[in-house]
């Protein structure tokens, strides 16, 4: 079971295809159940739970709204598309009080995608330094979490936490808009706890 | 795929190309590899050209390890410029007389003399920083300003750097810099099992992953001489067209976002989301990852699912067509699109640009027709063309190709054969190469795979559509105004991840 979870963590539920994971029949059953839960979590019921909790948590932690800045540090373009999807009419995250800002100087939170390439290392450091404290960092996607197929190469450092501190990890290849929102909620609720 | 090889001495390279130039060949890709292990005096360069349907010409030359120099072809064939610069950065083979000797892959402060793609370099070696700086051409004169943009942009977008030389609002010159997201995927693939290599190919770029996986699989299957079951061929085409559809429908919206036209961008985003959710319901992944397997496909679909795909794609395709027509009925949108960022057909040919961008300039290339793969030869489809080469033409291309994709999906589902979904690949011969060509949403996608011992990858070179097209983007910018650039860029909609690898 632990092996299954480990493999799911590595590849993300979305990519997980029983045939690629080389599962035993028992493991496959567990897998199917987990996948079903995952699909259920994508349903509108789960989204409405987020709708309840997110604005409250944001209000408590930040007063009014949460401003996020996206930083691509060498992702495979999947997380970018999912972040962009968060602004589409289906998810429409602005209704939760979340907005994407143009400058890190306006941001409460950085959403970092990608395993940090050598060519972007400095850009990430500068972006982090330009973000006023208190700040939160969410690593979005398996490569940003430091757990993907590419890992460490001469051109890739293999994980955001090699460079800057990370508060919340959202694995997945890429994680869906709902999973990213859940990661944001986790980070915001964490701040609340810190402030008490 | 039939490959005719023409071997030449490195000193004769320019003359050998000149003898080919009259045959109307189209440049595809150049692959440099370190083949010391195969008993060659070190480096082999292969320039690939497309001849007729399913026929390629390979111009091959050997560059000795002791003196890694050869005459550059970039002056006579501008399309080769980036390939030669990349080979110098990563392999250390120097193109003598190259018009642009600057670094391409490595940005500032990388030491000279370290070549990751040579076989004696270990993939995860840490490269220390040194002091060096990259130079951009400056336009000098009264009232000329330089505007640097990126790599971190204001929007949710991949990283690239743009240097504008402007006078007032007018752009005089634009220099682009990509390869920020260079992750060293080709080096990572060395000695990797070919099965695992497929997973790596899917991670080059998420939104073109079906095309990458298919190109890679076709190259490996070519080496193995494997036959693909008929049903797998059809399912492959289905996944490829579903990928094209969500990309193109998204682009229709995205080009509207380039002028802040909320009606178009929101409808585009809504329809794209519907397609992504359909992908997830059918295959378990919003971007169809994990659908392609070596020797066929990894996912089968039952009749109910096929009918649902048919129903929804027809409906969404029709809807996207209506949105595109509404956008084209808006005077302001058309005014912003027309005559903006004109890409001349001549430049497309010189740089061997591909995909909707090339077709919008009237250059008739489409891998689905020119190098038939899967079972495209059994389907009826048109390759739409435009002549303007401007943003409007590229917008129209997306709308027209959406219609073609919907029609293709209809034919694929109606003709879907029964049977197996994957064949066996078996053991692969060592030191043989294959070329896989597919048409991704952004254009022709060429993968070169060479096997080593024990079914491992020896050399893997990816030439995505974005790699072919990025060099022409800055060439259609001079004379336009700064606020038009995001729009021009969106009309090409090239992935940085695809290009940088």
HADDOCK unambig.tbl for C-alpha pairs under 7 A between the chains (distance, minus, plus):
assign (segid A and resid 14 and name CA) (segid B and resid 284 and name CA) 5.96 0.50 0.50
assign (segid A and resid 14 and name CA) (segid B and resid 285 and name CA) 4.80 0.50 0.50
assign (segid A and resid 15 and name CA) (segid B and resid 285 and name CA) 6.13 0.50 0.50
assign (segid A and resid 15 and name CA) (segid B and resid 289 and name CA) 5.96 0.50 0.50
assign (segid A and resid 15 and name CA) (segid B and resid 290 and name CA) 5.99 0.50 0.50
assign (segid A and resid 17 and name CA) (segid B and resid 290 and name CA) 6.48 0.50 0.50
assign (segid A and resid 70 and name CA) (segid B and resid 156 and name CA) 6.16 0.50 0.50
assign (segid A and resid 71 and name CA) (segid B and resid 152 and name CA) 6.66 0.50 0.50
assign (segid A and resid 72 and name CA) (segid B and resid 158 and name CA) 5.95 0.50 0.50
assign (segid A and resid 72 and name CA) (segid B and resid 159 and name CA) 6.39 0.50 0.50
assign (segid A and resid 73 and name CA) (segid B and resid 181 and name CA) 6.91 0.50 0.50
assign (segid A and resid 74 and name CA) (segid B and resid 180 and name CA) 6.92 0.50 0.50
assign (segid A and resid 74 and name CA) (segid B and resid 181 and name CA) 4.11 0.50 0.50
assign (segid A and resid 75 and name CA) (segid B and resid 181 and name CA) 6.88 0.50 0.50
assign (segid A and resid 76 and name CA) (segid B and resid 203 and name CA) 6.26 0.50 0.50
assign (segid A and resid 76 and name CA) (segid B and resid 204 and name CA) 5.95 0.50 0.50
assign (segid A and resid 76 and name CA) (segid B and resid 205 and name CA) 4.63 0.50 0.50
assign (segid A and resid 76 and name CA) (segid B and resid 206 and name CA) 5.74 0.50 0.50
assign (segid A and resid 76 and name CA) (segid B and resid 497 and name CA) 5.34 0.50 0.50
assign (segid A and resid 77 and name CA) (segid B and resid 205 and name CA) 5.88 0.50 0.50
assign (segid A and resid 77 and name CA) (segid B and resid 206 and name CA) 5.73 0.50 0.50
assign (segid A and resid 77 and name CA) (segid B and resid 207 and name CA) 6.89 0.50 0.50
assign (segid A and resid 77 and name CA) (segid B and resid 497 and name CA) 6.22 0.50 0.50
assign (segid A and resid 78 and name CA) (segid B and resid 206 and name CA) 4.87 0.50 0.50
assign (segid A and resid 78 and name CA) (segid B and resid 207 and name CA) 6.53 0.50 0.50
assign (segid A and resid 80 and name CA) (segid B and resid 156 and name CA) 6.38 0.50 0.50
assign (segid A and resid 80 and name CA) (segid B and resid 157 and name CA) 6.37 0.50 0.50
assign (segid A and resid 84 and name CA) (segid B and resid 156 and name CA) 6.34 0.50 0.50
assign (segid A and resid 88 and name CA) (segid B and resid 266 and name CA) 6.57 0.50 0.50
assign (segid A and resid 88 and name CA) (segid B and resid 269 and name CA) 5.51 0.50 0.50
assign (segid A and resid 88 and name CA) (segid B and resid 270 and name CA) 6.28 0.50 0.50
assign (segid A and resid 89 and name CA) (segid B and resid 266 and name CA) 6.71 0.50 0.50
assign (segid A and resid 89 and name CA) (segid B and resid 270 and name CA) 6.03 0.50 0.50
assign (segid A and resid 90 and name CA) (segid B and resid 270 and name CA) 6.83 0.50 0.50
assign (segid A and resid 102 and name CA) (segid B and resid 154 and name CA) 4.06 0.50 0.50
assign (segid A and resid 102 and name CA) (segid B and resid 155 and name CA) 6.26 0.50 0.50
assign (segid A and resid 103 and name CA) (segid B and resid 154 and name CA) 6.58 0.50 0.50
assign (segid A and resid 117 and name CA) (segid B and resid 181 and name CA) 6.08 0.50 0.50
assign (segid A and resid 117 and name CA) (segid B and resid 182 and name CA) 6.66 0.50 0.50
assign (segid A and resid 117 and name CA) (segid B and resid 183 and name CA) 6.03 0.50 0.50
assign (segid A and resid 119 and name CA) (segid B and resid 107 and name CA) 6.18 0.50 0.50
assign (segid A and resid 119 and name CA) (segid B and resid 180 and name CA) 5.11 0.50 0.50
assign (segid A and resid 120 and name CA) (segid B and resid 180 and name CA) 6.08 0.50 0.50
assign (segid A and resid 149 and name CA) (segid B and resid 200 and name CA) 6.73 0.50 0.50
assign (segid A and resid 150 and name CA) (segid B and resid 185 and name CA) 6.84 0.50 0.50
assign (segid A and resid 150 and name CA) (segid B and resid 188 and name CA) 6.86 0.50 0.50
assign (segid A and resid 152 and name CA) (segid B and resid 124 and name CA) 5.67 0.50 0.50
assign (segid A and resid 153 and name CA) (segid B and resid 123 and name CA) 5.29 0.50 0.50
assign (segid A and resid 153 and name CA) (segid B and resid 124 and name CA) 4.00 0.50 0.50
assign (segid A and resid 153 and name CA) (segid B and resid 125 and name CA) 6.86 0.50 0.50
assign (segid A and resid 153 and name CA) (segid B and resid 184 and name CA) 6.25 0.50 0.50
assign (segid A and resid 153 and name CA) (segid B and resid 188 and name CA) 6.98 0.50 0.50
assign (segid A and resid 154 and name CA) (segid B and resid 123 and name CA) 5.92 0.50 0.50
assign (segid A and resid 154 and name CA) (segid B and resid 124 and name CA) 4.95 0.50 0.50
assign (segid A and resid 154 and name CA) (segid B and resid 125 and name CA) 5.36 0.50 0.50
assign (segid A and resid 154 and name CA) (segid B and resid 126 and name CA) 5.52 0.50 0.50
assign (segid A and resid 154 and name CA) (segid B and resid 127 and name CA) 6.40 0.50 0.50
assign (segid A and resid 154 and name CA) (segid B and resid 184 and name CA) 6.79 0.50 0.50
assign (segid A and resid 155 and name CA) (segid B and resid 182 and name CA) 6.50 0.50 0.50
assign (segid A and resid 155 and name CA) (segid B and resid 183 and name CA) 5.10 0.50 0.50
assign (segid A and resid 155 and name CA) (segid B and resid 184 and name CA) 5.46 0.50 0.50
assign (segid A and resid 156 and name CA) (segid B and resid 183 and name CA) 5.15 0.50 0.50
